[in-house]
């Protein structure tokens, strides 16, 4: 049992007459109080961020005021504790102040003295808790910016959404391409939530054989099927009190989807071969790389499950939409890899930075992390600019040669990229590059590039 956060003052005194008189004084001042006859067990009933103050007599049978002060401050050193001392107990009061008491009142004392001390203590408590909340918010923000690196508008928005959703009990659906960082987002939601001390269980539904997926998720009793010799606790039950991250949810069979829908609605799980409904305190974070609405329209995904999951969707932007975040992430991963391998860090050269910015990153952050690892090891980086759907693209070589070689490669890549755009003529390509048309033709011959592949027309009047 915990003491209600609406209680502002816990008053402890073994003298019933004094306890009643002090209670009336505080009550008439509009304060919500909880009068107690003894101090034993109080610390276990107060949460660390309880917003009130404690007023206690020092001399009491059982646990005295000084023992209570020590126990309370072991849990929260900033909790204001006001102690009441008898006449002539000044040395004891000094000891109490040294032990961290907020104030002491010597009997007999005026009602106004008690009220003034309590109000000042409550004001201090509010300030302490406000500062804690601010530090926690800043810590969460810093932690998110470390986990989800980037300053693009889409990433700033994603971090704001995670911060807002983490504090709720809502289930979340994460949408993102392969390698975009769906599990990183799921872990952030868990670690910034009140469930952070509970288990985080991650499972990839697409990696489970259909014959074992129900047993893995829901568990089974002995004899539930051939080979089930003993009870197995499923992933949902194992995650009780915490968070279960279910990746590639689109790969689940329709039969398993029915059971998942029931679990989401009723928060109970039933093991295969069992009859007992096991209540769950669990948060489900699902993730998909597909459009579940489209899958539902095609009959591959249950529409009712889609609508149940889609209450709090989070979209992770692909890396190709994040601009210079790619450079920041690349350097971040490269520095991490250098430290891990005991190698000196490498700085990206201008030509390399430009080439990385032009890469479409079909494998998203996972591909970039692998490329950064190679870069940290001093290996040549070959980036395959395939399109996200697997189509062919331009192959970009990020080399570590001298400045002249890097400039040449950058120039060739820049011109090739403009040729690949839908330009109607040589003139439009030259204007896009900001160079004369004759210079463009010279550079095409130099780099072995051709207008024939671009679909642009080279009319005679295009030449200088």
N, C-alpha and C positions, 0 to 999 in steps of 0.2 A: 504493500500500500504506500502511495506517495501523497504528500501534502499538496493540495490544490494550489496552483499558481496564483489564484485570486487572493489567497491569504497573504496579507502584508506583514503581519507581526505574529510570531509564535511567542507566547508569554508562558514562562515556566516558574512556578513558585509552589512550594509544598504547603504554604499557609493559605487555607481556603478563603479567609477573610480578605487578606491582602490581594490574593489573586482576583477575587471578585471586584474589589475596589479599582485595581489597575485596569481590569478588563472594561469596566464601565467608563473609565476615563478615556481609553483608546477608542472604544465604540462610539462615544458621544462626539469624538473628533472626526468621525466618518471613516475610521480605519477598520479593515476586515481582520479579525484576530482569531487565533486558535489558542485558548488557555489549556495548559497541561499541568498536572500535579508532579510529574517527574521527568527527568531528562533522558533516561535510558531509552535507547532505540530511536531517538530523534534523527540522528545523522543518516540512518538508513532510509528514512522517509523523505529526505530532502534531496531533490535533484541538484546537480552542480550549478545550474543556472537558475535556480529558484529565485524569484525577484523580490523576496522579502528580507526582514531582519529578525534577529532572535533577541529577546529580552529574558534574562534568567537571573534568579537569585544565586549567590555563590554557595552559601551554606545550606545544603539539602542532604537528606539521607540517600543512600545509594550513590548515584553519580552526582558529584557536585558541579558547580558552575565552571570551575577551572578545567575539570576533566571533560566536560561538554565542549568547552572552547577548543581544547586540543583535538578532540575528535572531529568537530565541525571543520576546523581549519586544515585538517589532514585531507579533507575532501575538497574544500574550497577556501584557500587562504584569504580571499577577498570578501568573504561573507561577513557583514557587520554583526558583531555580537556585543550587546550592552549588558553589563553585569551590575547587579544590585548588591551592595554590601551593608552590613550592619554598622551601627555607630562604633567607632574606634577600630574598624578593620582597614585603616588606611594602608598599612604595610601589605595586606592582602590585595588591596586594590592596585597598588603599584606593581605587584607581581603579575596581576591580571593584564595591566596595560603593556607590560614588557612581553607578555605571552601573545599579544596581538588583539586584545579587546578593543572595540571601537570607542567605548566610553564606560564610565562607571558612575553609579548614583548611590550616594550614601544616605541611608535611612536616618531620619524621615526626610523626604524630599517633596517639593511642590509638584502638583500635576503638570504645570507649565514646563517645568524642567524635564520631565519625562517626555512630554509631547515634542518639545524642541529637539531633544536628542534623537528621538525616533524619526522625526521628519528629516533631519539632516542625514541620518543613516540611510533612509530610503532614497534620498536624492543621490547620495554617493553610490548606492547600489545600482540605480538606474544608469548612472554614468559608466560604471564598471561594465555592466552588461551591454550597453551601447557600444563601448569600445571593443568588447569581445566580438560582437556581431560584425563590426567594421573590419577587425583584423581577420576574422574568418572569411568574410566576403573577399577581402584583398588576397588572402591566402588561396582561396578557391580560384580566383581569377588568375593569379600567378601560376597556379598548378595547371589550370586549363591551357594557358598560353604556352606552357612548357610541353604539355602533351600534344596539343593541337596547334602546331607552329604555323604562323601566317598572319598577315595584316590585311589580306584582301577583304572587301566588304562581306563576301559570302562566309568567310571564316569567322569574322567578328560576329556576324549574326548567328552562326552556329554555336559559338561559345555562349552567347547570351541565352539562346534557347536551352542549352544544356544546363546552365546555371539555374534557369527558372524551373525546368522540369525535375532536376535532381532532388529538390526539396519536397516534391509531391510523391504520392503513392501510385501515380498513374503508370500503367503499362505503356511501353514505347515501341513504335515501329521505326526502324532505321532503314533508310533507302540509300543505296549507293552502289557504284560499280565495283567490280572485283579489285581488291587492292586499295580501296579508297580509305580504309581505316575504320570499318564498322565496329570491330571489337574494341578498338581504342576508345571510341565514343561510348560504347556500352560500359566499359570499365570506369570511365570518367563519371557516368551517371551513377554507378554504384558507389564509387569512392567518395562522391560529394553528397551522398544521401545519408539518411539516418540509419541505413542498413550497412554502413561501411564496415562494421565489426562482424557482420554476418558473412556467410559464404558467397563467393561469386563463382558460379558454375557455368562454363562455356561448353556448348556442344554444337557441332556442325551436322545438321540433319542430312545434308547432301552426302556426307561421308559414311553414313550408317547404312548397312545392308537392310533391305526392307524386312527381312526375317527377324531382325533383332531390334528394330527401332522402338517398338512398343515396350519391350522389356527394358531397354536402356532408359527410356523416358519415364515410364510408369512403375517399373519394378515388377516382380513376380513372386508368387508363393511357391513352395516346394510342390512338384507334381503338376504345375500349371501347363506344362508341355513336355515333350520328350527331352530329357537332358536337364530339366530344371530340378536339381537335387536339393537345393537349399534356397532359402529366401534371399531375394536381391532387392536392395533399396534403389529405386529409380532416381534419375537426375532431379526430377521435380521435388521429390521428397528430401533428397540430399541437400537441396538448396533452401530448405525451409528456414525462414528467418532472414534470408538474403535475397539474392538476385540470380535468375537463370537467364543466360543469354543463348538464344536459339537462332543460329545463323542458317542461311539458305532455307528459310521456312517454306519457300515455294516448292521445294523438292519433296515435302511430306505427302504421303498418300491421303486420299480423301477420307479413308477410315480413321487415320490418326488425327486428321484435322477435326473430326467430330469430337473425339476425346479431348483434344486441346481446347476446343470451344467450351466444352462443359467445365473443364478445369478453370478457365478464365472467368466463367460466369459464377461458379459455385465455390471456387477456392477449396476444392477437395480433390483427392486422388485416390484411385482404387487400383491396387496391384492386380496384375493378371492372375487369375485363379483365386482371387480373394473376394470377400464380401464386405470388408470393413472400409468405410469411407474415412480417409485420413485428412483432417483439416490442415490447410496450408496457409502460412503467412509468407507470401512470396511475391516478388515483382518479376514480371516477364518482360524481357526486352527481346523482340524479334527483329530479324534483319533479312533483307532480300535485295537481290540485284535486278529483279524483274519488276514489271508493272503488274502488281497484284490485281488491280481493277481489270486490266485487260485479261489476265489469267482467269479471273472469275467469270468474265463475259464468255470466255472460251470453254468454261466448264472444267478447267484444270485446278481451280482453287475455289473453296467455298465462299460465296458472297457474304454470308453472315459472319464468318470468321474474319474476312477482310474488313468489314465495317467495325467489328469489335476491336480489331488491332489498330485501325487507322484513326483512333481518337487523338493520339499524340504522335504524329509523324515527325521524323527528323531527316532531312535530306542532306547528305554529305556531298558537297560539290566535287566533281572530278577535277583532277589536277590541271587539266588543260583550261579550266575556267578560272584559275586562281592567279593568273599573271605571275608577278615576281615572287609569289610564295614558293615557287619551284626552286628559285635560287637560294632562298633562306633555308628551306628544308634540305636542299642538297648540301649546303655548307654545314648545317647542323648535324646531319648524318655522317658526313665525311669527317668532321671533327671528332664525333663519338667513335668512329671506326679507328681513326688514328690513335686516339687515347687507348682504345682496347688492344690494339696491336703494338703499342709502344713505339709508334712512328711519329715523326714531326708532321704537323698539320700542313696541308697544301692550300693555297689560295687559288680560287678560280681566276683565270685570265680573262680579259675582255672578250676575246673571241669565243672562249668556252662558254661564258655567260650568255652571249647572244645565241649560240647554238642550243643551249639548254632551254632558253626561253621559247625557241621555235619548235622544240620537240612536243609532240602531242601527248606523250605519256599514256599509251593505251593500257599499261599495267598500273597506272596511278602511283600512289605513294610507295607501294611495295616495289615497283620497278625502279623508282627513283632511289630508294634506299639501297638496292643492290648495285645500282650504278655508282652511288656515292662510295660504297665499300670498295669497289674496284679502283675508283679514283684515289682513295686514301692509300691503297696498296701500290700505287704508281703504275697501274695497268691501263692500257688503252680502253677507252669507253666507246663501244659501238652501240648506238641507240637506234633501234628499229622503229621508224615512225609509222608503224601500222595503225590503221584506224581502229577505234574501240570495238567495232564489230568484226575485226579480223581481216579487213580489206588491206590491199597493198598501199604503201605510201612511200615517202622519200626516206632513204637510209641516210642517217646523219652520223658522221664520224667525229667524235670529240677527241682531238689529239692533244698531246702534250708537247708539241714541237716548239720551235722558236717563234718569235713574234711575226716574222715574215710569213712563215707557213700558216700560222693561225689566221692572219689577215686574209691570205689567199683563200683558205677554206671558208672563212666567213663570207667573203665576197661571192664565192661560187654558190654557197647555200642561199644567200640573200637573193641573188638573181634567179636561181632555180625556183625559189618559192614564189617570186612574182610571176614567173612563166606559168606556174601551176594555177595561178588565179585566172579568172575568166576575163581577160583583157581582149579588146576588140582589134587592137592594132599595135604595131611596134611603138608608135607614138605614145599610147597609153601606158605601156610598160616602162618606157624611158621616163615619162613624167612621174610615174609612181616611184621610181628609183631616184629621181632628181638628177639625171645625167643626160647629156646630149644623145641623140639617136645614133650618131656615128660611133660614139664611145661605147654604147650598148652593143653594137654589132662587133666591135673589136673585142670586147670582153666575152661575147658569146663564142667567138672563134678561139680565144685564149683558153677558155675553160671547157671547150668541146660540147657546148650546149646548143640546142637547136630550137628554132621557133616552130618547127613542124610538129613537135610534140605538144605544143601549147594550144594549138587551134587559133592562134592570132594570125592576122594577115599582114604580110610585109609588102606594102605597095611601094612603087618606085618613088612616089612623092614623100615617102616616109624617110628617105635617106637624105642626109645633109649634102 
